[in-house]
Amino acid sequence: MNELSKKALFDPAVKKKAASFPEEPGVYLMKDSSGEIIYVGKATSLKKRVLSYFRKNNQDAKTSILVSRIADIDFIITSSEIEALLLENNLIKKHRPRFNVRLKDDKRYPFIGVTLDEDYPRLVYTRRVFGKTNRFFGPYVDARAAKNMIELINTVFKLKTCRRELPLRKGERPCINHQIQKCSGVCTGLISAEEYRSIIANAVKFLEGGTGAIIEDLNSKMKSYSGKMEYEKAASIRDIIQDIQAVNETQRVETNITGDIDYIEALPEGDELIAVIFEFRGGNLLGKKISVFENASLAEVSDVMRLFMLDYYGKGDVPGRIVTTRPVADRVIIESFLTERSSRRVRISPPASANDRGVSEMVIKNAKQILADRKANSSEGNYPAAAAELMEVLGLDRPPVEIVCFDISNLQGTNSVASMSCFRDGKPFKSGYRRFKIRGYEGANDPGMIHEAVSRRVQHLVNEDIEPPDIMVIDGGITQLTRALEAVSNFDINIKVISIAKRFEELYYDPAVEPIRLPESSPALRVIQMVRDEAHRFAITYHRKLRAKAFTSSELDTIPGITEKKKGLLFGSFHSVEAIKNAELDELLKVKGLGKAAAEAVYRFFNGD
């Protein structure tokens, strides 16, 4: 019998304990027989709310399952409903109960982080939240937009982007960013640590959308510097003001929106729900942000919206208006909390004008597109269907668990490398990735290189008695597949080898047989494409690393006494081997940290005794 259709059973002792609960606001914690917290809820009256779970006419299928697993219930009394809401939210984050809807840690969506725990903070692009004192903005729907915003703010405010510890050591030079005037040069002492912190504070305000307050603050500082006849600093502040005003113009969207408003829409899909936020500050669209919730099928959308409001606005900037077509549970309480937190009246309301409705429709349209993209790109959610399809079309004995893919990267036959990505159950298995420097081929010979890489990998599997992958994918057509099959045939091992040709995304499994062409909507094709794309990315990354190493390796490596550090000092001053070759001895002697003996050795090497 399906678990959802079973009759709800519960321990009478649990119901008896619930009957003794006080009729006060608070939070209740339901536990299973192992003592694990499986559900956290809030109540205006603890006694009435908890007892309602044990009434048969108040039980849907999901509640029945929850109640059947309750072995004990505890409670915490709070002084108010809003305190109960906040405590519930914190306990859900802490314990992550299996029956609660909760915010999902979805690393597909990036944050902009401000590393306030550093002495000289930086803006960073990240997919994880770290540090107790750091600030994070996001997560953003568009990764490119987040990166562009970081680059924009770094350029406008001339922030430190390097990881170097300050102050610099004696003889250590500023990085290239300062030399090309993209950094304020806090490392050189041009501005103090306090002045730099004030710049960071304005960068944070910019991310919050408070450009009016920033410009007012900057104008005050510009006048102060001018009064002290520090005209270079005053000019720098003036440039920042002009850049911010220019950015404001580019951020303005034709929506006739004024003031600070957030437009939020929530769309459920299976067990997930996404909340998409368009943030307007002073009429400017700051960005599109997203929150993803899991276990969403266990709650009403209005409850998820309540959870979202508390989590999102409990730690970030709060606008004067929040517009949504979705109902919000405990709306009045949340409005009161946000009003108190932001020191201005906050209203949560449905669209009130044609302009509001137009923006809300735009948010809904974006949310639907995001859901479609998530569904198309979800290897985890669609993998059972993909595995079943792959088993059928490739004639496998069982659904595949591990899939690997080989790809070749070279530039006109130089620094040739092969990469192998590895997916398990439709997800990247990073510890299974491998990289191979090609040894047997000098020119561009992709099929031969595939033969070498596959041979080396299969040899390792055989030598170490490692379970082979279920499917080995080769990036290429018939020729690459043929050479890969030759390599595998040299060993007593059973691996299904296929290739995917880029032109029509066809799957080859036998050089003598027509390829398989799966529909674009095929889950199996999507998984193969993802494994292939990841192998390509991994190969390109490794190839770039080798090219960079080859670029920096040069005749300098053959000069006795020239270490990697001294090479770095030379390139930092002259930027190319050609410039170092043409440098006079007195120019080489001026390179801080190089030393007289090394400078003379370099000069002698290129110019003779």
C-alpha positions as MATLAB code, in Angstrom:
seq = 'MNELSKKALFDPAVKKKAASFPEEPGVYLMKDSSGEIIYVGKATSLKKRVLSYFRKNNQDAKTSILVSRIADIDFIITSSEIEALLLENNLIKKHRPRFNVRLKDDKRYPFIGVTLDEDYPRLVYTRRVFGKTNRFFGPYVDARAAKNMIELINTVFKLKTCRRELPLRKGERPCINHQIQKCSGVCTGLISAEEYRSIIANAVKFLEGGTGAIIEDLNSKMKSYSGKMEYEKAASIRDIIQDIQAVNETQRVETNITGDIDYIEALPEGDELIAVIFEFRGGNLLGKKISVFENASLAEVSDVMRLFMLDYYGKGDVPGRIVTTRPVADRVIIESFLTERSSRRVRISPPASANDRGVSEMVIKNAKQILADRKANSSEGNYPAAAAELMEVLGLDRPPVEIVCFDISNLQGTNSVASMSCFRDGKPFKSGYRRFKIRGYEGANDPGMIHEAVSRRVQHLVNEDIEPPDIMVIDGGITQLTRALEAVSNFDINIKVISIAKRFEELYYDPAVEPIRLPESSPALRVIQMVRDEAHRFAITYHRKLRAKAFTSSELDTIPGITEKKKGLLFGSFHSVEAIKNAELDELLKVKGLGKAAAEAVYRFFNGD';
ca = [
       0.000    0.000    0.000;
       1.250    3.498   -0.839;
       2.480    5.299    2.281;
       0.303    8.317    1.483;
      -2.832    6.185    1.650;
      -2.085    4.505    4.957;
      -4.249    5.316    7.931;
      -2.544    7.838   10.196;
      -1.306    6.320   13.414;
       0.154    8.200   16.347;
       1.236    7.615   19.893;
      -1.603    8.641   22.256;
       1.048    9.819   24.713;
       2.164   12.435   22.201;
      -1.381   13.787   21.840;
      -1.736   13.820   25.615;
       1.474   15.818   25.920;
       0.224   18.304   23.293;
      -2.973   18.796   25.337;
      -0.810   20.111   28.172;
       0.831   22.813   26.035;
       0.151   26.462   26.982;
      -2.164   28.674   24.939;
       0.615   31.140   24.214;
       2.573   32.048   21.094;
       5.686   30.044   20.387;
       7.452   27.405   18.348;
       6.940   23.640   18.467;
       9.476   20.990   17.477;
       8.320   17.542   16.368;
      10.777   14.658   16.706;
      10.902   11.094   15.442;
      11.831    7.971   17.421;
      15.564    8.689   16.998;
      15.184   12.171   18.488;
      15.734   13.915   15.142;
      13.711   17.093   14.619;
      11.490   16.407   11.613;
       9.276   19.505   11.688;
       9.362   23.007   13.177;
       6.257   25.202   13.276;
       5.049   28.437   14.872;
       1.733   29.085   16.570;
      -0.321   31.887   18.040;
      -1.585   29.290   20.519;
       0.744   26.323   20.934;
      -1.945   24.068   22.401;
      -4.593   24.690   19.713;
      -2.135   24.482   16.817;
      -0.418   21.251   17.854;
      -3.656   19.475   18.784;
      -5.038   20.302   15.324;
      -2.542   17.835   13.829;
      -4.290   14.953   15.581;
      -7.778   15.646   14.204;
      -8.510   13.255   11.340;
     -10.667   15.746    9.467;
      -7.722   18.179    9.450;
      -5.229   15.780    7.885;
      -4.170   15.639    4.288;
      -1.882   12.854    3.064;
       1.335   14.739    3.891;
       0.150   15.617    7.392;
      -0.798   11.987    7.959;
       2.736   10.845    7.198;
       4.197   13.544    9.462;
       1.888   12.670   12.370;
       2.611    8.946   12.033;
       6.310    9.627   12.600;
       6.014   11.910   15.640;
       7.476   10.307   18.751;
       7.848   13.459   20.845;
       7.051   17.182   20.750;
       8.794   20.080   22.484;
       7.900   23.755   22.516;
       9.484   27.146   23.110;
       7.272   30.022   24.335;
       7.888   33.430   22.742;
       6.705   36.866   23.773;
       5.045   37.679   20.435;
       3.986   36.222   17.094;
       6.804   37.941   15.233;
       9.321   36.487   17.680;
       7.792   33.067   17.002;
       8.113   33.628   13.239;
      11.779   34.613   13.531;
      12.603   31.735   15.848;
      10.855   29.273   13.527;
      12.906   30.588   10.605;
      16.194   30.276   12.522;
      15.425   26.755   13.746;
      14.535   25.590   10.240;
      17.895   26.905    8.994;
      19.739   25.250   11.860;
      18.083   21.810   11.851;
      16.832   21.550    8.241;
      13.884   19.286    9.192;
      12.800   16.880    6.474;
       9.127   18.001    6.520;
       9.797   21.764    6.403;
       9.993   23.872    3.292;
      13.412   25.522    3.373;
      15.762   27.714    1.410;
      17.892   25.626   -0.918;
      21.634   26.116   -1.234;
      21.616   26.223   -5.020;
      25.127   26.948   -6.277;
      23.900   27.683   -9.783;
      23.237   31.257   -8.710;
      26.108   33.531   -7.630;
      26.482   36.224   -4.992;
      28.495   39.419   -4.868;
      30.430   39.253   -1.607;
      32.097   42.097    0.290;
      34.923   40.672    2.413;
      34.459   42.920    5.438;
      36.408   40.465    7.585;
      39.575   41.551    5.753;
      41.537   44.651    6.768;
      41.222   45.913    3.186;
      37.916   44.486    1.887;
      37.347   43.376   -1.709;
      34.357   42.584   -3.891;
      34.287   38.911   -4.875;
      32.172   36.732   -7.147;
      31.151   33.637   -5.203;
      28.607   30.830   -5.080;
      28.854   30.308   -1.334;
      28.259   32.450    1.725;
      31.186   32.568    4.148;
      32.388   34.602    7.125;
      30.265   36.071    9.898;
      30.906   39.759    9.137;
      30.968   39.669    5.324;
      28.082   41.095    3.288;
      26.489   39.226    0.400;
      24.176   40.482   -2.333;
      22.140   38.078   -4.409;
      21.856   35.395   -5.434;
      21.681   36.800   -8.958;
      19.819   35.133  -11.808;
      22.418   36.251  -14.346;
      26.019   35.283  -13.523;
      27.366   37.577  -16.234;
      25.447   40.515  -14.783;
      26.936   39.826  -11.329;
      30.465   39.743  -12.774;
      29.825   42.927  -14.737;
      28.552   44.640  -11.589;
      31.731   43.690   -9.698;
      33.888   44.967  -12.541;
      31.855   48.171  -12.710;
      32.114   48.876   -8.972;
      35.834   48.022   -8.903;
      36.379   50.445  -11.784;
      34.222   53.248  -10.369;
      35.530   53.074   -6.802;
      39.050   51.842   -7.685;
      38.928   49.058   -5.116;
      41.706   46.651   -4.221;
      41.263   43.437   -6.230;
      44.507   41.609   -5.466;
      44.998   39.192   -2.548;
      48.303   40.686   -1.453;
      48.752   41.366    2.235;
      49.134   45.004    3.206;
      51.235   46.893    3.990;
      53.626   45.752    1.283;
      56.982   44.339    2.289;
      60.063   46.476    1.845;
      60.977   46.670   -1.827;
      57.683   45.137   -2.974;
      56.005   46.961   -5.843;
      52.303   47.767   -6.270;
      50.386   45.513   -8.651;
      49.647   46.426  -12.253;
      46.157   47.710  -11.373;
      47.638   50.644   -9.515;
      50.022   51.381  -12.382;
      47.143   51.583  -14.863;
      45.071   53.645  -12.393;
      42.411   50.975  -11.764;
      43.198   50.845   -8.035;
      43.266   53.672   -5.501;
      46.668   52.477   -4.318;
      45.927   51.894   -0.670;
      49.051   49.712   -0.711;
      51.200   52.763   -1.539;
      49.846   54.954    1.234;
      48.142   57.360   -1.187;
      44.997   56.893    0.908;
      44.706   55.666    4.482;
      43.030   52.481    5.653;
      40.212   54.616    7.087;
      39.694   56.399    3.773;
      39.644   53.046    1.982;
      37.027   51.710    4.406;
      34.829   54.728    3.643;
      35.126   53.937   -0.069;
      34.067   50.341    0.664;
      31.088   51.671    2.645;
      30.000   53.632   -0.425;
      30.465   50.554   -2.635;
      28.098   48.678   -0.301;
      25.590   51.554   -0.505;
      25.871   51.378   -4.289;
      24.960   47.675   -4.199;
      22.013   48.588   -1.988;
      20.924   51.218   -4.503;
      21.560   54.244   -2.289;
      23.290   56.346   -4.933;
      21.750   59.582   -3.683;
      23.350   59.182   -0.264;
      26.651   58.196   -1.888;
      26.789   61.295   -4.070;
      25.919   63.495   -1.094;
      28.718   61.895    0.941;
      31.206   62.140   -1.925;
      30.378   65.786   -2.575;
      31.090   66.533    1.082;
      34.453   64.738    0.885;
      35.370   66.477   -2.387;
      34.766   69.885   -0.795;
      36.782   68.836    2.260;
      39.764   67.783    0.128;
      39.540   70.983   -1.911;
      39.506   73.029    1.302;
      42.691   71.249    2.400;
      44.207   71.883   -1.076;
      44.407   68.115   -1.695;
      43.304   68.670   -5.264;
      44.375   65.260   -6.611;
      42.099   63.477   -4.112;
      39.291   65.941   -4.818;
      39.593   65.245   -8.565;
      39.473   61.494   -7.896;
      36.231   61.919   -5.909;
      34.789   64.065   -8.705;
      35.494   61.296  -11.225;
      33.697   58.765   -9.018;
      30.630   61.039   -8.780;
      30.510   61.419  -12.567;
      30.877   57.660  -13.079;
      28.033   56.913  -10.639;
      25.756   59.411  -12.384;
      26.581   57.807  -15.744;
      25.810   54.333  -14.342;
      22.461   55.580  -13.009;
      21.455   56.598  -16.505;
      22.301   53.186  -17.969;
      20.442   51.344  -15.177;
      17.195   53.227  -15.651;
      14.499   51.051  -17.233;
      11.524   52.511  -19.072;
       8.981   51.591  -16.406;
       8.055   54.978  -14.923;
       8.998   53.613  -11.517;
      10.108   56.024   -8.835;
      11.272   55.260   -5.338;
      12.299   51.920   -3.852;
      10.130   48.950   -4.862;
      10.686   45.209   -5.083;
       8.547   43.113   -7.416;
       8.429   39.457   -6.375;
       6.807   36.466   -8.027;
       6.897   32.835   -6.897;
       6.392   29.803   -9.107;
       6.297   26.197   -7.836;
       7.661   23.342   -9.934;
       7.490   19.858   -8.462;
       9.118   19.870   -5.063;
      10.799   23.227   -5.640;
       9.631   26.832   -5.699;
      11.543   29.786   -7.084;
      11.029   33.374   -5.962;
      12.280   35.931   -8.499;
      12.910   39.509   -7.355;
      13.304   42.645   -9.446;
      14.847   45.341   -7.231;
      14.249   48.973   -8.074;
      16.015   51.682   -6.073;
      15.355   55.288   -6.935;
      13.696   54.038  -10.114;
      16.823   52.117  -11.202;
      16.737   48.359  -11.704;
      19.564   46.984   -9.553;
      19.262   43.431  -10.750;
      17.283   40.222  -10.977;
      17.692   37.961   -7.967;
      16.406   34.527   -7.094;
      15.716   32.320   -4.076;
      15.078   28.593   -4.472;
      13.117   26.576   -1.899;
      13.008   22.807   -1.543;
      10.252   20.672    0.000;
       7.870   23.315   -1.373;
       5.147   20.725   -1.977;
       4.837   20.376    1.803;
       3.514   23.931    2.244;
       1.218   26.518    0.718;
       2.795   29.153   -1.519;
       1.719   31.835    0.978;
       3.759   30.084    3.704;
       6.801   29.951    1.431;
       6.371   33.652    0.682;
       6.327   34.378    4.428;
       9.522   32.364    4.881;
      11.107   34.188    1.949;
      10.237   37.642    3.322;
      11.730   36.877    6.721;
      14.904   35.366    5.298;
      15.552   37.795    2.456;
      14.698   41.052    4.198;
      15.922   39.930    7.610;
      19.501   40.516    6.479;
      19.288   42.943    3.563;
      17.979   46.296    2.423;
      14.193   46.753    2.791;
      12.267   48.859    0.220;
       9.207   50.954    0.989;
       6.963   48.753   -1.186;
       6.954   45.052   -1.950;
       4.641   44.121   -4.812;
       3.537   40.552   -5.456;
       0.524   38.794   -6.956;
       1.012   35.986   -4.430;
      -0.645   35.985   -0.981;
       1.750   36.240    1.969;
       0.907   34.406    5.196;
       1.037   36.642    8.307;
       1.400   39.672    6.013;
       0.428   42.247    8.666;
       2.948   40.861   11.169;
       5.707   40.818    8.562;
       4.903   44.384    7.463;
       5.187   45.499   11.078;
       8.524   43.696   11.496;
      10.001   45.122    8.286;
       8.724   48.617    9.133;
      10.479   48.439   12.488;
      13.637   47.064   10.918;
      13.896   49.664    8.141;
      12.650   52.697   10.142;
      10.111   53.521    7.427;
       6.700   52.177    6.623;
       6.811   49.043    4.517;
       3.786   47.828    2.548;
       3.295   44.401    0.970;
       0.570   44.607   -1.642;
      -0.675   43.266   -4.982;
      -0.075   45.349   -8.137;
      -1.994   48.607   -7.718;
      -1.573   50.238  -11.127;
      -1.100   49.413  -14.785;
       2.593   50.115  -14.309;
       2.768   47.649  -11.407;
       0.937   45.012  -13.401;
       3.294   45.478  -16.345;
       6.388   44.958  -14.217;
       4.811   41.999  -12.387;
       4.038   40.360  -15.735;
       7.664   40.911  -16.738;
       8.837   39.211  -13.516;
       6.469   36.272  -14.081;
       7.730   35.905  -17.655;
      11.319   35.805  -16.399;
      10.411   33.310  -13.658;
       8.822   30.984  -16.230;
      11.926   31.193  -18.386;
      14.144   30.408  -15.390;
      11.996   27.391  -14.550;
      12.242   26.177  -18.141;
      16.033   26.605  -18.104;
      16.326   24.805  -14.770;
      14.267   21.929  -16.083;
      16.337   21.719  -19.259;
      19.633   21.882  -17.365;
      18.738   19.730  -14.389;
      20.836   16.588  -14.626;
      19.867   15.585  -11.106;
      16.110   15.879  -11.516;
      15.917   14.273  -14.984;
      18.642   11.692  -14.559;
      16.425    8.628  -13.923;
      14.653    9.307  -17.227;
      17.983    9.957  -18.962;
      19.501    6.765  -17.576;
      16.514    4.692  -18.705;
      16.689    6.197  -22.190;
      20.444    5.598  -22.455;
      19.992    1.972  -21.356;
      17.422    1.490  -24.103;
      19.109    3.239  -27.031;
      22.605    1.878  -26.267;
      21.485   -1.638  -25.323;
      22.944   -1.561  -21.813;
      22.212   -4.252  -19.225;
      21.453   -1.688  -16.522;
      20.907    2.070  -16.140;
      24.301    3.795  -16.322;
      25.683    5.293  -13.107;
      29.061    6.648  -14.222;
      29.680    8.414  -17.541;
      33.059    9.837  -18.578;
      34.008   11.915  -21.605;
      37.342   12.573  -23.343;
      38.189   15.777  -25.189;
      41.350   17.111  -26.856;
      42.620   20.690  -26.770;
      45.551   22.048  -28.748;
      46.543   25.160  -30.654;
      48.137   24.326  -34.011;
      49.425   21.115  -32.470;
      51.194   22.764  -29.504;
      50.732   21.994  -25.811;
      48.252   19.240  -26.684;
      46.219   17.946  -23.752;
      43.350   15.559  -23.170;
      40.778   15.867  -20.437;
      38.317   13.423  -18.932;
      35.181   14.645  -17.155;
      33.237   12.286  -14.917;
      29.544   12.320  -13.989;
      27.864   10.041  -11.460;
      24.069    9.839  -11.287;
      23.894   12.832  -13.616;
      26.076   15.092  -11.472;
      29.716   16.159  -11.908;
      32.035   13.933   -9.864;
      35.039   16.256   -9.658;
      37.406   13.817   -7.945;
      36.951   11.550  -10.968;
      38.205   14.176  -13.459;
      41.580   13.502  -15.124;
      44.011   15.439  -17.332;
      46.621   14.038  -19.730;
      49.613   15.711  -21.368;
      49.870   14.182  -24.816;
      53.275   12.539  -25.275;
      53.099   10.619  -28.549;
      52.005   13.308  -31.030;
      53.602   16.621  -31.982;
      51.173   17.948  -34.607;
      47.382   18.237  -34.669;
      46.173   14.637  -34.620;
      43.027   14.480  -32.512;
      42.176   10.806  -33.269;
      45.685    9.691  -32.335;
      45.590   11.763  -29.161;
      42.233   10.240  -28.226;
      43.808    6.779  -28.707;
      46.682    7.714  -26.381;
      44.500    9.254  -23.645;
      41.964    6.403  -23.665;
      44.742    3.790  -23.641;
      46.442    5.401  -20.662;
      43.180    5.671  -18.738;
      42.040    2.104  -19.430;
      45.520    0.784  -18.602;
      45.225    2.489  -15.209;
      41.766    1.017  -14.603;
      43.076   -2.484  -15.361;
      46.286   -2.113  -13.344;
      44.486   -0.765  -10.281;
      41.447   -3.061  -10.662;
      39.108   -0.027  -10.711;
      35.469   -0.429  -11.741;
      35.166    0.943  -15.304;
      32.595    3.596  -16.231;
      29.294    2.480  -17.714;
      29.664    4.780  -20.725;
      32.774    6.385  -22.218;
      31.952    9.338  -24.453;
      34.398   10.678  -27.038;
      34.068   14.224  -28.314;
      34.143   13.716  -32.084;
      32.850   11.642  -34.946;
      33.537    8.245  -36.536;
      37.332    8.651  -36.737;
      37.749    9.549  -33.059;
      35.348    6.738  -32.069;
      37.290    4.190  -34.155;
      40.591    5.045  -32.445;
      38.984    4.954  -28.994;
      37.470    1.510  -29.714;
      40.916    0.316  -30.860;
      42.422    1.483  -27.580;
      39.780   -0.257  -25.438;
      39.986   -3.484  -27.471;
      43.586   -3.968  -26.359;
      42.379   -4.710  -22.827;
      40.093   -7.271  -21.266;
      37.520   -4.747  -20.076;
      33.853   -4.043  -20.811;
      33.060   -0.382  -21.511;
      30.368    1.037  -23.778;
      32.172    3.578  -25.975;
      30.243    6.192  -27.965;
      31.069    9.533  -29.563;
      29.067   12.705  -30.023;
      29.598   14.762  -33.178;
      29.089   18.496  -32.701;
      27.544   19.352  -36.046;
      24.248   17.502  -35.581;
      24.798   16.264  -31.983;
      24.611   12.682  -33.261;
      25.658    9.699  -31.170;
      27.955    7.105  -32.792;
      28.437    3.710  -31.168;
      29.632    1.653  -34.149;
      31.635    3.080  -37.109;
      29.736    0.791  -39.489;
      26.255    1.800  -38.285;
      24.268    4.970  -38.823;
      24.431    7.326  -35.810;
      21.582    7.862  -33.364;
      19.928   11.259  -33.570;
      17.950   11.965  -30.394;
      15.401   14.815  -30.173;
      16.600   18.078  -28.591;
      14.243   17.480  -25.665;
      15.819   14.082  -24.922;
      17.039   13.773  -21.290;
      19.678   11.282  -22.466;
      21.059   13.708  -25.052;
      21.118   16.500  -22.490;
      23.208   14.426  -20.060;
      25.686   13.421  -22.796;
      25.977   17.080  -23.852;
      26.647   18.179  -20.283;
      29.378   15.555  -19.812;
      30.899   16.585  -23.176;
      30.724   20.314  -22.403;
      32.348   19.774  -19.025;
      35.182   17.762  -20.613;
      35.678   20.578  -23.127;
      35.765   23.208  -20.387;
      38.224   21.138  -18.372;
      40.492   20.605  -21.390;
      40.486   24.295  -22.311;
      41.331   25.275  -18.718;
      44.296   22.886  -18.622;
      45.481   23.942  -22.060;
      45.419   27.627  -21.082;
      47.425   26.814  -17.969;
      50.102   25.046  -20.026;
      50.156   27.842  -22.600;
      50.572   30.423  -19.852;
      53.381   28.374  -18.352;
      55.010   28.009  -21.766;
      54.647   31.735  -22.341;
      56.342   32.646  -19.079;
      59.025   29.986  -19.555;
      61.719   31.482  -21.716;
      65.425   32.004  -22.157;
      65.403   33.402  -18.635;
      65.026   29.840  -17.352;
      68.505   29.001  -18.643;
      70.229   31.848  -16.784;
      71.920   30.594  -13.590;
      70.574   32.244  -10.454;
      67.354   33.548  -12.019;
      64.604   32.060   -9.849;
      60.846   32.190  -10.463;
      60.664   35.159   -8.082;
      63.372   37.054   -9.972;
      61.629   36.210  -13.260;
      58.470   37.737  -11.803;
      60.343   40.899  -10.839;
      61.763   41.201  -14.361;
      58.421   40.655  -16.075;
      56.806   43.082  -13.630;
      59.181   45.812  -14.778;
      59.653   45.015  -18.490;
      56.552   42.880  -19.350;
      58.284   40.837  -22.096;
      61.472   38.875  -22.797;
      62.186   41.195  -25.729;
      62.159   44.240  -23.444;
      64.449   42.457  -20.971;
      66.838   41.594  -23.830;
      67.036   45.247  -24.877;
      67.392   46.637  -21.336;
      70.571   48.453  -20.380;
      72.490   47.299  -17.293;
      71.540   50.401  -15.297;
      67.835   49.674  -16.043;
      68.209   46.113  -14.787;
      69.961   47.336  -11.636;
      66.943   49.524  -10.860;
      64.613   46.501  -10.573;
      63.907   46.348   -6.854;
      64.680   42.994   -5.288;
      66.590   41.642   -8.300;
      70.067   42.297   -6.962;
      73.325   43.313   -8.641;
      74.565   39.771   -9.371;
      71.293   38.726  -11.024;
      71.059   41.961  -13.032;
      74.619   41.477  -14.339;
      73.922   37.811  -15.116;
      70.896   38.757  -17.220;
      72.789   41.499  -19.029;
      75.766   39.202  -19.765;
      73.458   36.448  -21.045;
      71.845   38.671  -23.673;
      74.766   40.994  -24.472;
      77.919   38.945  -23.869;
      80.730   39.859  -21.481;
];
